[in-house]
């Protein structure tokens, strides 16, 4: 397999892995998230439940697409595909960035749920 073919194949495999990890995270936490949002109640819980899927998958894809194969030392396509170890390092960076974005998204979802509980606790909003 040439480095050019490796670039194309590995790009799609890492993209699918990023999507797969995000999907697995969503499926693993979905039931717990639904139970927590039911405690919030009202329209807010329905909105949060519908946004949870997008709020996990989208950050993973943003993290994946945020990694550029260009760098200070590698500007052209020929320079990029010349070194397979560089391609492997970029694939690892893509996966790492994707997973980091999912972790940050989960932290933000935790803060959103906390905010929803605080809003719901206020007697003026009932």
N, CA, C and O atoms as a GROMACS GRO file, in nm:
protein
  504
    1UNK      N    1   0.085  -0.117   0.000
    1UNK     CA    2   0.000   0.000   0.000
    1UNK      C    3   0.091   0.124   0.000
    1UNK      O    4   0.183   0.136   0.081
    2UNK      N    5   0.063   0.213  -0.090
    2UNK     CA    6   0.141   0.336  -0.096
    2UNK      C    7   0.098   0.430   0.016
    2UNK      O    8  -0.006   0.411   0.079
    3UNK      N    9   0.180   0.530   0.041
    3UNK     CA   10   0.147   0.626   0.145
    3UNK      C   11   0.022   0.706   0.111
    3UNK      O   12  -0.055   0.744   0.200
    4UNK      N   13   0.001   0.731  -0.017
    4UNK     CA   14  -0.120   0.803  -0.059
    4UNK      C   15  -0.245   0.720  -0.030
    4UNK      O   16  -0.344   0.772   0.020
    5UNK      N   17  -0.239   0.592  -0.060
    5UNK     CA   18  -0.351   0.504  -0.030
    5UNK      C   19  -0.370   0.492   0.121
    5UNK      O   20  -0.483   0.491   0.170
    6UNK      N   21  -0.260   0.483   0.194
    6UNK     CA   22  -0.267   0.476   0.339
    6UNK      C   23  -0.334   0.600   0.396
    6UNK      O   24  -0.415   0.590   0.488
    7UNK      N   25  -0.301   0.717   0.342
    7UNK     CA   26  -0.362   0.841   0.387
    7UNK      C   27  -0.513   0.837   0.372
    7UNK      O   28  -0.587   0.870   0.465
    8UNK      N   29  -0.560   0.796   0.257
    8UNK     CA   30  -0.704   0.792   0.231
    8UNK      C   31  -0.773   0.690   0.321
    8UNK      O   32  -0.875   0.720   0.384
    9UNK      N   33  -0.719   0.570   0.326
    9UNK     CA   34  -0.781   0.463   0.405
    9UNK      C   35  -0.779   0.497   0.554
    9UNK      O   36  -0.880   0.483   0.622
   10UNK      N   37  -0.666   0.542   0.603
   10UNK     CA   38  -0.656   0.572   0.746
   10UNK      C   39  -0.743   0.691   0.785
   10UNK      O   40  -0.796   0.696   0.896
   11UNK      N   41  -0.758   0.787   0.694
   11UNK     CA   42  -0.842   0.903   0.722
   11UNK      C   43  -0.986   0.858   0.746
   11UNK      O   44  -1.049   0.903   0.842
   12UNK      N   45  -1.037   0.772   0.660
   12UNK     CA   46  -1.175   0.725   0.677
   12UNK      C   47  -1.190   0.631   0.797
   12UNK      O   48  -1.292   0.634   0.865
   13UNK      N   49  -1.089   0.550   0.822
   13UNK     CA   50  -1.097   0.460   0.937
   13UNK      C   51  -1.096   0.540   1.067
   13UNK      O   52  -1.176   0.512   1.156
   14UNK      N   53  -1.009   0.638   1.078
   14UNK     CA   54  -1.004   0.720   1.199
   14UNK      C   55  -1.131   0.802   1.212
   14UNK      O   56  -1.180   0.822   1.323
   15UNK      N   57  -1.186   0.850   1.101
   15UNK     CA   58  -1.314   0.921   1.105
   15UNK      C   59  -1.425   0.832   1.157
   15UNK      O   60  -1.506   0.875   1.239
   16UNK      N   61  -1.430   0.710   1.109
   16UNK     CA   62  -1.531   0.615   1.156
   16UNK      C   63  -1.509   0.579   1.303
   16UNK      O   64  -1.605   0.563   1.379
   17UNK      N   65  -1.383   0.565   1.344
   17UNK     CA   66  -1.354   0.537   1.485
   17UNK      C   67  -1.398   0.653   1.574
   17UNK      O   68  -1.455   0.632   1.681
   18UNK      N   69  -1.373   0.774   1.529
   18UNK     CA   70  -1.415   0.892   1.606
   18UNK      C   71  -1.566   0.894   1.620
   18UNK      O   72  -1.618   0.916   1.729
   19UNK      N   73  -1.636   0.871   1.510
   19UNK     CA   74  -1.781   0.866   1.514
   19UNK      C   75  -1.829   0.751   1.601
   19UNK      O   76  -1.924   0.766   1.678
   20UNK      N   77  -1.762   0.635   1.589
   20UNK     CA   78  -1.800   0.518   1.668
   20UNK      C   79  -1.783   0.538   1.817
   20UNK      O   80  -1.868   0.498   1.896
   21UNK      N   81  -1.672   0.600   1.857
   21UNK     CA   82  -1.651   0.628   1.999
   21UNK      C   83  -1.756   0.725   2.052
   21UNK      O   84  -1.807   0.708   2.163
   22UNK      N   85  -1.788   0.825   1.973
   22UNK     CA   86  -1.890   0.922   2.015
   22UNK      C   87  -2.026   0.854   2.025
   22UNK      O   88  -2.101   0.878   2.119
   23UNK      N   89  -2.058   0.769   1.928
   23UNK     CA   90  -2.185   0.698   1.930
   23UNK      C   91  -2.192   0.602   2.049
   23UNK      O   92  -2.296   0.591   2.114
   24UNK      N   93  -2.082   0.534   2.077
   24UNK     CA   94  -2.079   0.444   2.193
   24UNK      C   95  -2.097   0.522   2.323
   24UNK      O   96  -2.166   0.476   2.414
   25UNK      N   97  -2.036   0.639   2.331
   25UNK     CA   98  -2.052   0.725   2.448
   25UNK      C   99  -2.197   0.766   2.464
   25UNK      O  100  -2.253   0.762   2.574
   26UNK      N  101  -2.258   0.806   2.354
   26UNK     CA  102  -2.400   0.845   2.358
   26UNK      C  103  -2.488   0.728   2.403
   26UNK      O  104  -2.572   0.744   2.491
   27UNK      N  105  -2.467   0.612   2.343
   27UNK     CA  106  -2.550   0.496   2.378
   27UNK      C  107  -2.528   0.453   2.522
   27UNK      O  108  -2.622   0.409   2.588
   28UNK      N  109  -2.407   0.464   2.572
   28UNK     CA  110  -2.375   0.424   2.708
   28UNK      C  111  -2.439   0.519   2.809
   28UNK      O  112  -2.484   0.475   2.915
   29UNK      N  113  -2.444   0.648   2.778
   29UNK     CA  114  -2.495   0.747   2.873
   29UNK      C  115  -2.640   0.788   2.849
   29UNK      O  116  -2.697   0.861   2.930
   30UNK      N  117  -2.700   0.743   2.741
   30UNK     CA  118  -2.833   0.788   2.703
   30UNK      C  119  -2.938   0.763   2.812
   30UNK      O  120  -3.013   0.854   2.846
   31UNK      N  121  -2.943   0.643   2.865
   31UNK     CA  122  -3.046   0.611   2.964
   31UNK      C  123  -3.028   0.690   3.093
   31UNK      O  124  -3.125   0.737   3.152
   32UNK      N  125  -2.904   0.705   3.135
   32UNK     CA  126  -2.877   0.786   3.254
   32UNK      C  127  -2.915   0.931   3.231
   32UNK      O  128  -2.972   0.997   3.318
   33UNK      N  129  -2.883   0.981   3.113
   33UNK     CA  130  -2.915   1.120   3.080
   33UNK      C  131  -3.066   1.141   3.076
   33UNK      O  132  -3.116   1.244   3.124
   34UNK      N  133  -3.139   1.047   3.022
   34UNK     CA  134  -3.285   1.058   3.018
   34UNK      C  135  -3.342   1.058   3.159
   34UNK      O  136  -3.432   1.136   3.190
   35UNK      N  137  -3.289   0.972   3.246
   35UNK     CA  138  -3.337   0.968   3.385
   35UNK      C  139  -3.309   1.101   3.456
   35UNK      O  140  -3.393   1.148   3.532
   36UNK      N  141  -3.194   1.159   3.432
   36UNK     CA  142  -3.161   1.286   3.497
   36UNK      C  143  -3.249   1.397   3.442
   36UNK      O  144  -3.298   1.480   3.519
   37UNK      N  145  -3.271   1.399   3.312
   37UNK     CA  146  -3.354   1.506   3.256
   37UNK      C  147  -3.501   1.491   3.295
   37UNK      O  148  -3.573   1.591   3.299
   38UNK      N  149  -3.547   1.372   3.324
   38UNK     CA  150  -3.684   1.356   3.370
   38UNK      C  151  -3.702   1.420   3.507
   38UNK      O  152  -3.811   1.467   3.540
   39UNK      N  153  -3.596   1.424   3.585
   39UNK     CA  154  -3.604   1.491   3.715
   39UNK      C  155  -3.617   1.642   3.698
   39UNK      O  156  -3.673   1.710   3.784
   40UNK      N  157  -3.566   1.694   3.587
   40UNK     CA  158  -3.580   1.837   3.558
   40UNK      C  159  -3.724   1.868   3.522
   40UNK      O  160  -3.782   1.966   3.570
   41UNK      N  161  -3.780   1.783   3.437
   41UNK     CA  162  -3.920   1.798   3.399
   41UNK      C  163  -3.946   1.910   3.298
   41UNK      O  164  -3.857   1.991   3.270
   42UNK      N  165  -4.066   1.912   3.246
   42UNK     CA  166  -4.111   2.017   3.156
   42UNK      C  167  -4.052   2.008   3.016
   42UNK      O  168  -3.994   1.908   2.976
   43UNK      N  169  -4.070   2.118   2.944
   43UNK     CA  170  -4.021   2.125   2.807
   43UNK      C  171  -3.869   2.121   2.801
   43UNK      O  172  -3.810   2.072   2.704
   44UNK      N  173  -3.807   2.174   2.904
   44UNK     CA  174  -3.661   2.178   2.907
   44UNK      C  175  -3.601   2.039   2.899
   44UNK      O  176  -3.499   2.019   2.832
   45UNK      N  177  -3.662   1.942   2.966
   45UNK     CA  178  -3.609   1.806   2.962
   45UNK      C  179  -3.620   1.746   2.822
   45UNK      O  180  -3.530   1.675   2.779
   46UNK      N  181  -3.727   1.775   2.752
   46UNK     CA  182  -3.743   1.724   2.615
   46UNK      C  183  -3.639   1.787   2.522
   46UNK      O  184  -3.582   1.719   2.438
   47UNK      N  185  -3.617   1.915   2.538
   47UNK     CA  186  -3.518   1.983   2.455
   47UNK      C  187  -3.379   1.926   2.480
   47UNK      O  188  -3.303   1.901   2.386
   48UNK      N  189  -3.345   1.907   2.607
   48UNK     CA  190  -3.213   1.853   2.641
   48UNK      C  191  -3.195   1.713   2.586
   48UNK      O  192  -3.088   1.680   2.535
   49UNK      N  193  -3.296   1.630   2.596
   49UNK     CA  194  -3.286   1.493   2.544
   49UNK      C  195  -3.265   1.491   2.394
   49UNK      O  196  -3.190   1.409   2.343
   50UNK      N  197  -3.331   1.581   2.324
   50UNK     CA  198  -3.316   1.584   2.178
   50UNK      C  199  -3.180   1.639   2.135
   50UNK      O  200  -3.128   1.600   2.030
   51UNK      N  201  -3.124   1.727   2.214
   51UNK     CA  202  -2.994   1.786   2.180
   51UNK      C  203  -2.875   1.701   2.224
   51UNK      O  204  -2.763   1.725   2.180
   52UNK      N  205  -2.898   1.604   2.310
   52UNK     CA  206  -2.788   1.526   2.365
   52UNK      C  207  -2.712   1.451   2.256
   52UNK      O  208  -2.589   1.449   2.258
   53UNK      N  209  -2.781   1.390   2.162
   53UNK     CA  210  -2.715   1.315   2.054
   53UNK      C  211  -2.624   1.407   1.974
   53UNK      O  212  -2.507   1.375   1.951
   54UNK      N  213  -2.677   1.519   1.932
   54UNK     CA  214  -2.598   1.615   1.853
   54UNK      C  215  -2.484   1.670   1.939
   54UNK      O  216  -2.373   1.692   1.889
   55UNK      N  217  -2.510   1.691   2.067
   55UNK     CA  218  -2.412   1.747   2.157
   55UNK      C  219  -2.296   1.654   2.189
   55UNK      O  220  -2.198   1.697   2.250
   56UNK      N  221  -2.306   1.528   2.151
   56UNK     CA  222  -2.195   1.434   2.170
   56UNK      C  223  -2.129   1.403   2.035
   56UNK      O  224  -2.006   1.401   2.026
   57UNK      N  225  -2.208   1.381   1.933
   57UNK     CA  226  -2.153   1.344   1.802
   57UNK      C  227  -2.082   1.462   1.736
   57UNK      O  228  -1.972   1.446   1.683
   58UNK      N  229  -2.144   1.579   1.738
   58UNK     CA  230  -2.087   1.696   1.671
   58UNK      C  231  -1.949   1.733   1.725
   58UNK      O  232  -1.859   1.757   1.644
   59UNK      N  233  -1.927   1.739   1.856
   59UNK     CA  234  -1.792   1.769   1.905
   59UNK      C  235  -1.688   1.666   1.861
   59UNK      O  236  -1.573   1.702   1.834
   60UNK      N  237  -1.726   1.540   1.854
   60UNK     CA  238  -1.630   1.439   1.809
   60UNK      C  239  -1.588   1.464   1.666
   60UNK      O  240  -1.470   1.453   1.632
   61UNK      N  241  -1.684   1.498   1.582
   61UNK     CA  242  -1.651   1.526   1.442
   61UNK      C  243  -1.573   1.656   1.428
   61UNK      O  244  -1.484   1.666   1.344
   62UNK      N  245  -1.604   1.756   1.509
   62UNK     CA  246  -1.528   1.881   1.508
   62UNK      C  247  -1.383   1.853   1.546
   62UNK      O  248  -1.291   1.905   1.483
   63UNK      N  249  -1.362   1.773   1.648
   63UNK     CA  250  -1.227   1.737   1.689
   63UNK      C  251  -1.152   1.664   1.581
   63UNK      O  252  -1.034   1.688   1.559
   64UNK      N  253  -1.220   1.574   1.512
   64UNK     CA  254  -1.158   1.498   1.403
   64UNK      C  255  -1.118   1.591   1.289
   64UNK      O  256  -1.005   1.584   1.240
   65UNK      N  257  -1.210   1.677   1.247
   65UNK     CA  258  -1.182   1.764   1.132
   65UNK      C  259  -1.091   1.882   1.166
   65UNK      O  260  -1.042   1.951   1.076
   66UNK      N  261  -1.067   1.906   1.294
   66UNK     CA  262  -0.984   2.021   1.332
   66UNK      C  263  -0.835   1.995   1.312
   66UNK      O  264  -0.756   2.090   1.315
   67UNK      N  265  -0.796   1.871   1.291
   67UNK     CA  266  -0.655   1.839   1.273
   67UNK      C  267  -0.617   1.855   1.127
   67UNK      O  268  -0.679   1.798   1.038
   68UNK      N  269  -0.516   1.934   1.104
   68UNK     CA  270  -0.466   1.958   0.969
   68UNK      C  271  -0.341   1.874   0.944
   68UNK      O  272  -0.258   1.858   1.033
   69UNK      N  273  -0.330   1.823   0.826
   69UNK     CA  274  -0.211   1.745   0.790
   69UNK      C  275  -0.094   1.836   0.754
   69UNK      O  276   0.020   1.790   0.749
   70UNK      N  277  -0.121   1.962   0.728
   70UNK     CA  278  -0.014   2.057   0.699
   70UNK      C  279   0.052   2.100   0.829
   70UNK      O  280  -0.012   2.109   0.934
   71UNK      N  281   0.181   2.126   0.819
   71UNK     CA  282   0.256   2.176   0.934
   71UNK      C  283   0.366   2.268   0.883
   71UNK      O  284   0.374   2.295   0.763
   72UNK      N  285   0.449   2.316   0.972
   72UNK     CA  286   0.558   2.406   0.932
   72UNK      C  287   0.655   2.337   0.836
   72UNK      O  288   0.707   2.400   0.744
   73UNK      N  289   0.680   2.210   0.860
   73UNK     CA  290   0.777   2.139   0.776
   73UNK      C  291   0.713   2.066   0.658
   73UNK      O  292   0.784   2.027   0.565
   74UNK      N  293   0.583   2.049   0.659
   74UNK     CA  294   0.514   1.976   0.552
   74UNK      C  295   0.400   2.062   0.499
   74UNK      O  296   0.293   2.071   0.561
   75UNK      N  297   0.423   2.124   0.386
   75UNK     CA  298   0.324   2.215   0.328
   75UNK      C  299   0.253   2.156   0.206
   75UNK      O  300   0.135   2.183   0.185
   76UNK      N  301   0.323   2.077   0.126
   76UNK     CA  302   0.263   2.025   0.003
   76UNK      C  303   0.216   1.881   0.025
   76UNK      O  304   0.256   1.814   0.121
   77UNK      N  305   0.131   1.838  -0.064
   77UNK     CA  306   0.079   1.701  -0.056
   77UNK      C  307   0.192   1.600  -0.066
   77UNK      O  308   0.191   1.498   0.004
   78UNK      N  309   0.288   1.625  -0.152
   78UNK     CA  310   0.402   1.533  -0.170
   78UNK      C  311   0.483   1.522  -0.041
   78UNK      O  312   0.528   1.413  -0.006
   79UNK      N  313   0.501   1.633   0.028
   79UNK     CA  314   0.574   1.629   0.154
   79UNK      C  315   0.495   1.555   0.262
   79UNK      O  316   0.552   1.485   0.346
   80UNK      N  317   0.364   1.571   0.259
   80UNK     CA  318   0.279   1.506   0.360
   80UNK      C  319   0.282   1.355   0.344
   80UNK      O  320   0.296   1.282   0.443
   81UNK      N  321   0.269   1.307   0.221
   81UNK     CA  322   0.262   1.162   0.202
   81UNK      C  323   0.399   1.095   0.194
   81UNK      O  324   0.407   0.973   0.179
   82UNK      N  325   0.504   1.172   0.202
   82UNK     CA  326   0.638   1.114   0.193
   82UNK      C  327   0.676   1.030   0.315
   82UNK      O  328   0.758   0.939   0.304
   83UNK      N  329   0.619   1.060   0.430
   83UNK     CA  330   0.659   0.995   0.554
   83UNK      C  331   0.537   0.929   0.620
   83UNK      O  332   0.446   0.997   0.666
   84UNK      N  333   0.536   0.796   0.624
   84UNK     CA  334   0.422   0.724   0.681
   84UNK      C  335   0.412   0.746   0.832
   84UNK      O  336   0.301   0.750   0.886
   85UNK      N  337   0.523   0.761   0.900
   85UNK     CA  338   0.517   0.785   1.044
   85UNK      C  339   0.450   0.919   1.074
   85UNK      O  340   0.384   0.933   1.177
   86UNK      N  341   0.467   1.015   0.986
   86UNK     CA  342   0.398   1.144   1.000
   86UNK      C  343   0.248   1.124   0.984
   86UNK      O  344   0.169   1.182   1.059
   87UNK      N  345   0.208   1.044   0.887
   87UNK     CA  346   0.066   1.015   0.866
   87UNK      C  347   0.007   0.944   0.987
   87UNK      O  348  -0.104   0.976   1.030
   88UNK      N  349   0.079   0.851   1.041
   88UNK     CA  350   0.034   0.779   1.160
   88UNK      C  351   0.019   0.874   1.279
   88UNK      O  352  -0.078   0.865   1.354
   89UNK      N  353   0.115   0.963   1.295
   89UNK     CA  354   0.108   1.060   1.405
   89UNK      C  355  -0.013   1.152   1.388
   89UNK      O  356  -0.079   1.186   1.486
   90UNK      N  357  -0.043   1.190   1.267
   90UNK     CA  358  -0.160   1.276   1.243
   90UNK      C  359  -0.289   1.200   1.268
   90UNK      O  360  -0.386   1.258   1.320
   91UNK      N  361  -0.293   1.072   1.233
   91UNK     CA  362  -0.412   0.991   1.264
   91UNK      C  363  -0.433   0.980   1.414
   91UNK      O  364  -0.546   0.989   1.462
   92UNK      N  365  -0.326   0.962   1.488
   92UNK     CA  366  -0.335   0.957   1.634
   92UNK      C  367  -0.380   1.091   1.690
   92UNK      O  368  -0.457   1.097   1.785
   93UNK      N  369  -0.331   1.199   1.630
   93UNK     CA  370  -0.372   1.332   1.673
   93UNK      C  371  -0.522   1.355   1.646
   93UNK      O  372  -0.591   1.416   1.728
   94UNK      N  373  -0.570   1.305   1.532
   94UNK     CA  374  -0.712   1.318   1.501
   94UNK      C  375  -0.797   1.244   1.604
   94UNK      O  376  -0.895   1.299   1.655
   95UNK      N  377  -0.760   1.123   1.635
   95UNK     CA  378  -0.834   1.044   1.732
   95UNK      C  379  -0.828   1.107   1.870
   95UNK      O  380  -0.929   1.113   1.940
   96UNK      N  381  -0.712   1.154   1.909
   96UNK     CA  382  -0.696   1.219   2.038
   96UNK      C  383  -0.779   1.346   2.047
   96UNK      O  384  -0.844   1.371   2.149
   97UNK      N  385  -0.777   1.426   1.943
   97UNK     CA  386  -0.855   1.549   1.941
   97UNK      C  387  -1.004   1.520   1.948
   97UNK      O  388  -1.079   1.589   2.017
   98UNK      N  389  -1.047   1.419   1.876
   98UNK     CA  390  -1.188   1.381   1.877
   98UNK      C  391  -1.233   1.338   2.016
   98UNK      O  392  -1.338   1.382   2.064
   99UNK      N  393  -1.154   1.255   2.081
   99UNK     CA  394  -1.189   1.209   2.215
   99UNK      C  395  -1.184   1.322   2.317
   99UNK      O  396  -1.265   1.327   2.409
  100UNK      N  397  -1.088   1.413   2.301
  100UNK     CA  398  -1.080   1.529   2.391
  100UNK      C  399  -1.204   1.617   2.377
  100UNK      O  400  -1.256   1.667   2.476
  101UNK      N  401  -1.250   1.634   2.255
  101UNK     CA  402  -1.371   1.714   2.233
  101UNK      C  403  -1.494   1.648   2.295
  101UNK      O  404  -1.582   1.716   2.345
  102UNK      N  405  -1.499   1.515   2.291
  102UNK     CA  406  -1.611   1.444   2.354
  102UNK      C  407  -1.607   1.463   2.505
  102UNK      O  408  -1.711   1.485   2.567
  103UNK      N  409  -1.490   1.456   2.565
  103UNK     CA  410  -1.477   1.477   2.709
  103UNK      C  411  -1.521   1.618   2.747
  103UNK      O  412  -1.594   1.636   2.845
  104UNK      N  413  -1.478   1.717   2.670
  104UNK     CA  414  -1.518   1.855   2.696
  104UNK      C  415  -1.670   1.869   2.681
  104UNK      O  416  -1.734   1.939   2.759
  105UNK      N  417  -1.727   1.804   2.580
  105UNK     CA  418  -1.872   1.809   2.561
  105UNK      C  419  -1.945   1.748   2.680
  105UNK      O  420  -2.047   1.801   2.723
  106UNK      N  421  -1.892   1.638   2.734
  106UNK     CA  422  -1.955   1.576   2.851
  106UNK      C  423  -1.948   1.668   2.972
  106UNK      O  424  -2.042   1.676   3.051
  107UNK      N  425  -1.836   1.737   2.988
  107UNK     CA  426  -1.826   1.834   3.098
  107UNK      C  427  -1.927   1.947   3.081
  107UNK      O  428  -1.991   1.989   3.177
  108UNK      N  429  -1.942   1.995   2.959
  108UNK     CA  430  -2.040   2.101   2.933
  108UNK      C  431  -2.182   2.052   2.956
  108UNK      O  432  -2.266   2.127   3.006
  109UNK      N  433  -2.211   1.927   2.918
  109UNK     CA  434  -2.343   1.871   2.944
  109UNK      C  435  -2.370   1.862   3.093
  109UNK      O  436  -2.483   1.884   3.138
  110UNK      N  437  -2.268   1.829   3.169
  110UNK     CA  438  -2.284   1.828   3.314
  110UNK      C  439  -2.320   1.965   3.368
  110UNK      O  440  -2.406   1.977   3.456
  111UNK      N  441  -2.255   2.067   3.316
  111UNK     CA  442  -2.287   2.204   3.358
  111UNK      C  443  -2.426   2.246   3.312
  111UNK      O  444  -2.497   2.316   3.384
  112UNK      N  445  -2.466   2.203   3.194
  112UNK     CA  446  -2.601   2.234   3.144
  112UNK      C  447  -2.706   2.170   3.234
  112UNK      O  448  -2.805   2.234   3.268
  113UNK      N  449  -2.685   2.046   3.272
  113UNK     CA  450  -2.780   1.977   3.360
  113UNK      C  451  -2.784   2.046   3.496
  113UNK      O  452  -2.892   2.064   3.554
  114UNK      N  453  -2.668   2.085   3.548
  114UNK     CA  454  -2.664   2.158   3.675
  114UNK      C  455  -2.744   2.287   3.663
  114UNK      O  456  -2.822   2.319   3.753
  115UNK      N  457  -2.725   2.359   3.555
  115UNK     CA  458  -2.802   2.481   3.533
  115UNK      C  459  -2.951   2.454   3.523
  115UNK      O  460  -3.032   2.532   3.574
  116UNK      N  461  -2.988   2.344   3.459
  116UNK     CA  462  -3.130   2.310   3.447
  116UNK      C  463  -3.190   2.281   3.584
  116UNK      O  464  -3.304   2.320   3.611
  117UNK      N  465  -3.114   2.214   3.671
  117UNK     CA  466  -3.164   2.190   3.806
  117UNK      C  467  -3.176   2.319   3.885
  117UNK      O  468  -3.272   2.337   3.961
  118UNK      N  469  -3.082   2.408   3.868
  118UNK     CA  470  -3.088   2.536   3.939
  118UNK      C  471  -3.207   2.617   3.890
  118UNK      O  472  -3.279   2.676   3.971
  119UNK      N  473  -3.229   2.621   3.760
  119UNK     CA  474  -3.345   2.694   3.704
  119UNK      C  475  -3.475   2.631   3.752
  119UNK      O  476  -3.569   2.703   3.788
  120UNK      N  477  -3.481   2.500   3.753
  120UNK     CA  478  -3.602   2.429   3.793
  120UNK      C  479  -3.629   2.444   3.942
  120UNK      O  480  -3.744   2.437   3.984
  121UNK      N  481  -3.526   2.464   4.022
  121UNK     CA  482  -3.542   2.477   4.167
  121UNK      C  483  -3.606   2.610   4.204
  121UNK      O  484  -3.672   2.622   4.307
  122UNK      N  485  -3.586   2.710   4.121
  122UNK     CA  486  -3.640   2.844   4.147
  122UNK      C  487  -3.792   2.839   4.141
  122UNK      O  488  -3.847   2.801   4.038
  123UNK      N  489  -3.865   2.876   4.249
  123UNK     CA  490  -4.011   2.867   4.252
  123UNK      C  491  -4.080   2.961   4.153
  123UNK      O  492  -4.195   2.938   4.118
  124UNK      N  493  -4.012   3.064   4.108
  124UNK     CA  494  -4.073   3.157   4.012
  124UNK      C  495  -4.092   3.093   3.876
  124UNK      O  496  -4.180   3.136   3.800
  125UNK      N  497  -4.013   2.991   3.843
  125UNK     CA  498  -4.017   2.930   3.711
  125UNK      C  499  -4.109   2.810   3.703
  125UNK      O  500  -4.115   2.743   3.600
  126UNK      N  501  -4.181   2.780   3.808
  126UNK     CA  502  -4.268   2.661   3.805
  126UNK      C  503  -4.404   2.693   3.755
  126UNK      O  504  -4.488   2.604   3.746
   0.00000   0.00000   0.00000
